[in-house]
Amino acid sequence: MTDLDISEVARRTGVPPSTLRYYEEKGLIASTGRRGLRRQYDPAVLERLALIALGRTAGFSLDEIATMFAPDGQPRIDRQMLAGKADELDRTIRDLSVLRDSLRHAAACPAPSHMECPTFRRLLLDAASGVIAVPRNRKRAPQRS
């Protein structure tokens, strides 16, 4: 199979060319050269980009994802790192479930005021003390066009 130019990789993956260039700057992918001004990529880059997308979806940083590839570019995924991320996701799911259940209770609570509802007050205390630790916006690669 022949090399793919940057626009074809972008079309097939949904990853904007600017992000592909950023990933290349970070060493996550490598072009095979240029045809005119357009970067060219080996078709194997599609699988590599799929692995990067999966890692980003799971909440791994680009630096963490970079460690998932051997120097020859082949995947080298640390199973302990995956288990740790799964544990982190379990904690996040638990925290979000508590938050969801508390908000549903507060929405239907018959107390005259939310401040009179013991469940809502406990939710306030948990939020203020950090007991409910939900993830904020994860950093993503720039999606420049």
Secondary structure, DSSP 4 states (H G I P E B T S, - for coil): ---EEHHHHHHHH---HHHHHHHHHTTS----EEETTEEEE-TTHHHHHHHHHHHHHHT--HHHHHTTB-TTS-B---HHHHHHHHHHHHHHHHHHHHHHHHHHHHHH--SSSGGG-HHHHHHHHHHHHTSS----PPP------
